[in-house]
Amino acid sequence: MHTTPATRVQAIQDSDFEALLNNNSLVIVDFMVPWCGPCRKVARFMDKLSETFAGQITIVKMDTEQNREIPQKFDVTRLPEVLLFKNGELVERVLGAKPETTFEEVITKHLQSS
């Protein structure tokens, strides 16, 4: 995993995925490609949310052009798509460049039900 410039959200590879889920109780994966305008918008939200919820949730991104196994496994076919995993299980899917408050509400809901 590595952090790209101008972002606090780590980029992960297919090979990092299982360990990430096994080592974190609440994980958001932002499936994206760098050239997608709506993906960049969601990425800015994820950066802010990673600060707001630091220590409570792990937020990562995955480039679907460089990584095909995990997006295919979870039927990620349209971008941007954000998946939330709780204790290793997929619990929520947000498709498209929704408002930042949508993502914040999803996180808060699952933190409260922990």
PyMOL commands that set and color helices and strands:
alter all, ss='L'
color gray80, all
select helices_A, chain A and resi 14-23+37-52+69-73+100-112
alter helices_A, ss='H'
color red, helices_A
select strands_A, chain A and resi 2-3+10-11+26-32+58-63+81-86+89-95
alter strands_A, ss='S'
color yellow, strands_A
deselect
rebuild
show_as cartoon
